[in-house]
Amino acid sequence: MLDDLTLKIDKALKKVTGQGRLTEQNISDTMRELRRVLLDADVNYKVAKSFIDDVKEKALGEEVLASVSPGQLITKILYDELTTLMGGSSSELTLNPSGPTIILMVGLQGSGKTTFSGKLAKYLQDRKRKVLLAAADVYRPAAKEQLKTLGKQINVPVFSIDESKDAVLIAEESVKHASENGLNTIIIDTAGRLHVDENLMDEVKRIKAAVNPTEILFVVDSMTGQDAVNSAKAFHDAVAFDGVVLTKLDGDSRGGSALSIKAVVDVPIKFTSLGEKLDSIEIFHPDRLASRILGKGDVISLVEKAQINFDEKEAADLEKKLLSNKFDFEDFLKQIKMIKKMGSLKSLLGMVPGLGTQLKNADVDDNQLVKVESIIQSMTKMERANPKILNGSRRMRIAKGSGNSIQDINRLIKQFKEMGKMMKMFKGNKGMKNMKKSFGKRGKFKR
């Protein structure tokens, strides 16, 4: 996510990293390079110019303390300004405490509205909301069926009127249906439309007038860069939406839309959508994305994901087994399943400070976890509990049963043994303290 932008900013900052002090010359050189980086990333020209001017003004006005290097100071200023540029702080979804909450989804064709509607329904259902999905896209033949499929997967009802081509009527009737069935949240999925299509833009205006939505969310494909920003402005002028959803942010290496859209439209980014899984939805945190853009990771989001997906008691039991060297393949399998719930491996590792840029071209394949699962599941309970008995014939049977090579089996067993040796090094409180202290030094983001 935003790998190219991170690498180019890091390269630009090398003009001041290692310098004894900040001067007008090395600041100007760095700002010139940063402006080019932002424009290459498809950031809006006016936004890029204003941003660079603000950073330069603050850098020239700062007194460099003896304990802070010029590189660290510029990084701190960039972090603050990037955070401000993207909205400063996260913006909550507005939910009606009494009466129905109506969320209207709008956006361009192919932006991912229908998929995100399903994700948002699951997100709100997990937070005890009683959700109804409304299929008001009457133009795309597969839209209604797609929404019904998504609703079935998460056990959320979907309202539609099969014989109707009137999106306004469907929206109105969905609100009535929700009220009659004790559902307090209605997510209305509308057709994708071009902002130049007057008839379709008029339709969404009429839907807004008919149902008076609590929130209008503009869903945009972040990979479209400046086109996303331009369409956002046109949509906002027409329907005055309340928040932006950036989809496909995990596939965006440049970052133009993420950095420009708040400044141009003056509406907060509320959610990001990553990947196809229905739980791959995140509240947008400007400060955390700023940290990731600067290669400092996002430890807070990583911890939050772990807290949501890891069973606390199970995690404590695993830690005890690791420290007492009683960790077996059954435990390893449980750990893999917990990690898979958190998202793709590359996105998780990208949250670890310092690893994001190193992983840019790394082959981090989630299918490797599937391979490991298949190997462990082909073992007997006795073999999982006691890896020492895995002789040649047993390994050959596991290879055939899992559809892998004997080399794959040997490699996994070797890695498992190496992990056991590493944990012995940290056995006892002193070792664990040293490990935590070591990680803390590497992970610290000086501000």
N, C-alpha and C positions, 0 to 999 in steps of 0.2 A: 504494500500500500504506500503510494507516493515515494517509491524507492528512488526514482530518477531525481526528483526534487531534493531529497535528502542528500544524495551523493553530490549534486551540483552545489548546494549551499555549503556543504562541508569543504568542497574544493575552493569556493570563493572565500571562505573564512581563513584559509591558509595564508592569505595576504597580510593578516594581522596576527595570526597565531605565531607565537615565538618572538614577536616584536617586543622590544623593551618598553615602549610606550606608544600611546595612540597619538598620531599626528593628523593634521588636516589632509596631508597627502595620502597616507595609507588608508585613512577612512574613506576618502574620495575614491580611491582605487577599488576598495572592497565594495562600496555602494554601487559603483558602475557595474561591477561584475554581478552583484546581486540583482540589479535591475534587469540585466540580460537573462539571468536565470529565471526570474519571475515571468518575463515575457515569453521565454521558451516554454514555460509551464502553462502557457495560455491564460495567464492572469490578465484581467481587464487592464488596459493601458493606464487609465486614470487611477485605478486602484493601486497599481504597481508604483506609479510616480509618487502618489501621496504617501504610500507606505515607506518608500525609500527616503523621502524627505523627512518624515517623522523620525526614522531610525537615525539618520545622519545628524539631525538636530540634537537628539538626546545623547548621541555618542560624543559630539563635540562639546557638549555642555557638562559631561561627566568628569569628575575628578577620579583618576585611577588610583585606587588604594594600593599600597605596597604588596598586599597579600593577594591581589586579584590581577591576573594577567589581562592584557588587552583582548585576547581571544575570548576569555571567559566573560569579560564585560560586554563585548559585542553580542555574544551568545545570549546573555541575560536580557539585553535590550531587545534582541530579535524575538526571544521567547515571549516577552511581555507584549510586544507589538503584534506578533502573530495571533496571540490569544485575544487581544482587543479586536483585531481585524475580523476574526471569525465569530465574534459575538461576546467575548468576555467570560460568560458563564453559560451553563446549560439552561435550557428553557423547557419547562414542564408542559406536558400536554394538558389542556384545560378540560376538566371533567365536571359535569354538572352535578352538584351534591344533591339536588332535589329535582326530579324530573329527568327526562331522557338526555343523554349526551349523544349528539349527532355529529359524526365526523364525515366530511365530504372529501373524497379523493379526486384530485384533478391533475392533469399533466399531459405531456406529449405522447404520441403513439410510441409504444415500445419502451417506455420509461420504467416499466415494472410495477405499475399501479396495482394490478390484480394480485400479483404475488405478495406485494407489500401489504395489501389489505388483509390477506390471510395471516401474515406474520403479526400484524398489529392486533388482529383478533385474538391470536394465541397469547400475545404479550398482555393484553388487557384481561383476558380470561384467567390467566395465571395470577392476576392481581384482583381476583374475586369480582370482576365485572361480568354481567350477564349480557353476552354479545349476540347481535344479529348482523349478518352480512347481507347487503342488498345488491343484487345484480342489475345495475342500471346502465350497463354498456349494451345497447341494443343494436350495435353496428358490427362488432366483431363476432362472427359466428361461434367461436370457441370460448369466448369470454365467460359466458354464463356457466358452461360446463366446467371450465377451469376453476371458477369460484366454488362451484358445488363440490368438486374434488377436494379442494383445499379445506372447505368447511367440514367435509366428512373426516378428513385426516385429524382434525383438531376437535371434532365433536361440537362444532358451532353451526347453528341452523343458518340456511341461506334462503332469503326471500327473493322470488322472481315471479313475473307474470309472463308465462311462455308465449301467449298469443299477442302480447302488447309490444308496440314499437315506440311507446311514449315513455321516455326516461323520467320525465317530471312526475307522471302518474305513479310509476314504480317507486320512486323515491318517497312520495307522499304516502302511498299504501304501506311501504315498509315501516314507516314510523307508527302508523296505526296498528300494524301487526305486532310490533314490538310492545306497544302499550297494552294490547289485549293479552299478551302472553308473558307479561312480567319481565321483559328484557329491557335493561336500562341503557344500553349502548348500541347505537346503529352505525355501522361503517358502510357508506354508500360508494360503491365502485363505479365510476363513470367511464365513458368512452375516452380513448386517447384522441386528442384533437390538436391540429396545428393552430397557432395563435392567429394565423391569417384567415382561418375558416370562420367567417362571420356567423353562419348558421349554427355551427357547433358551439361557438363561444356564447351565442345567445341562449342556447339550450342550458349550458351550465349556470348562466345568470338566472334563468327561470327556476332551475332546481334550487339554487341558493335562496331565491325569494320565497319558494314554496315551503321549504322545510326549516329555514332559519338555522343553519348548522352552528353548533358550538365551536367547531374548529373546521377550517378548510386547510388541507395539507396539499402542497404542490410537490409532486413526486418527479424527480429528475434524474436522468442517467448521468452520473458524475463524469463518465468518460467522454462526454460530448463537449467538455470545456466551455469555451465562450458561447457556444450555441445554447448551452444550458442556462447561462446567465441572461442572454438576450431573451430567451423564451420565458424565463422567470419574470423578467420585467414586464413583458407584454401581458402575461397572465395576471400579474398583480394589478396592473392598470385596469384590467377588465373585471376581476372578481375579488380583489383585495384579500388574498389568502393570509392565513395566520402563521404558517410555519412551512419549512422546506424539509423534504426527505431526500437524502442523497443515496441513490442505489448504486450498486456495483463499485463502491468505493475501494473494495479489496482488489479490483482490477485496474484502478487508476494509478498510474505511476507518476503523473505530472502534478495534479492538484489544482488546476486553474479554477474549476468551479467551486471547490471547497474554500479557496482563499478569496474569491471575488463576490460570491452571491450575496452574502450578508451586507457588504459595503454598498453594492449596487441597488439592492431591493429594500434594504433596511428591514428585513424580516428574519427572525432567527432560524437557524438549522436546528430542527428538533430531533431527528433520528437519522441514523445511517443504516443501510441494509447491506449485509455482506454475505455473498453466496446464496445458495438455493434453499438451504435448510430453513424450516419454519421458525426455528428459534434463533436464527442469525440476524437479530435486530438489536441495535444499541442506541441508547440515548447519546446525543452528540455532546461531547465535552470539548470546547475549544482549547482549554489549557492542555488536555491530554494529547490532542492531535498536534498541537504546537510542539510538545515534547518529542513526539514521534518523528515529526518533520526534521527536528534538529538532531535526530539520532540518539535521543536520550531514553527511548523506550516509553512504556506506559505500564508501570508496575501496579498502579492503582486498579486499572481495568483488569489486569491479570489476576490480582487477588480477588476482585469482585466475582470474576468468572469462576474461580476456584471455590469461593464461598457458596455460590449458587449451585454448582454442580457436584461438589464433593460432600459426601456424608461425613459429618464431623467425627462421629464415633469410629467409622470405618477408617478414616484417615489417621486417627490416633492409633488404632490397632496396627495399621501398616507401618507407622513410624516405630512402634515398639518392636515389631518383627524385624525391621531393617536394622535397628540398633542392637538387637540380640542375635543377629545373624540367623534368624529363623524364617526369613522371607523366601517363599517358594514360588513356583510357577502359577499356582492358583491365585496367590496374592498379586503376582505380576499381571495376570489376566484382568483382575478387578481394577487395577490401576490404569490399564490401557482403556478399559471401558469408560472410566471416569474422565480421562483425558479427552477421549473422542467427543464427549458431550460438550466440551468447552469450545470446540471449533477446529479449524484447520491448524496443523502443526506449524506451518510457516507463519500464520498470523499470530499464534501464541508466542513463538520464539521471537517474532518482531517486537513484542512488548517488553522483552528483556533488554535493559540498557546496553547499548554497544553492539547488539547482535543484528539489528535491522539491516544496516548497510552491508555487513559481512555475508548475509544470507541472500543478497540480491540475485546472484546467479547460482546459488546452491540448489541442489536437487533434493528438496524436502518434500517427500512424497507420502501423502496420507495412506496410500495403498500399502506402505510398509507395515503400518499398524494392522491392517487386515491380514497381511501375510503372517505376522507374528501371532495374531489371534488364531488363525487356522492351524498353525503348528501346535500351539498349546492345547487347543481343543481336540487335536488328534492324539494327545497323550492320555494315558489312563490316569485315574485319580492318584494311584500309587506313584506314578512317574512324576506327576506334578508336585506331589508332596515331598518327593525324595529324588531330586535331579541326579544324584550320584549313581543311580542304577541305570542311567541311560547309556547302555553299551551299544556296540555297532549294530546288532540286529534290531534292537528297539528303535534306534535312529532311522534305520532303513524303513521300518514299518511306518513310522511317523511321517517320513518324507513321502511315501506312497499315499498314505491316508490324507495328507494335507495338500497334495499336488505340488510340492516343492522339491528342490534338489537336496541331496544329502549335505551339500556344502552350505545351504541355507540353514539346515538344522544345526550343523556344527558351529556356524557363525553365531546363531542365537545363544546356544549353550555357552560358548566362549564369552560372549558379552555379558551373560547372566553371571558367570563366575567372576568376571572383572568387576562388576557392580558390587558383588559380595565382598571382594577384597577392598574396594574403595570405602565401603561402609565400616569395615573393621578399623580403618584408619581414624575414623571419627567416633569410634565407640567410646561412650562415656561423656560426661558433661563438658570436659575440657575440649575434646575434639569438636563437639557440636558448636561450642562457643567460638572456636577458631574459624569454623566453616562459616558461621553467620557473620562474624566480624569481617572475614575475607570478602564475602559476597557484598556486604554493606559498603565496603570501600569501592568495589568495582561498580556498584549500581548507583552510587550517589551522584545526584545532579546538582552541581554547585550553582547556587543562584545569588 
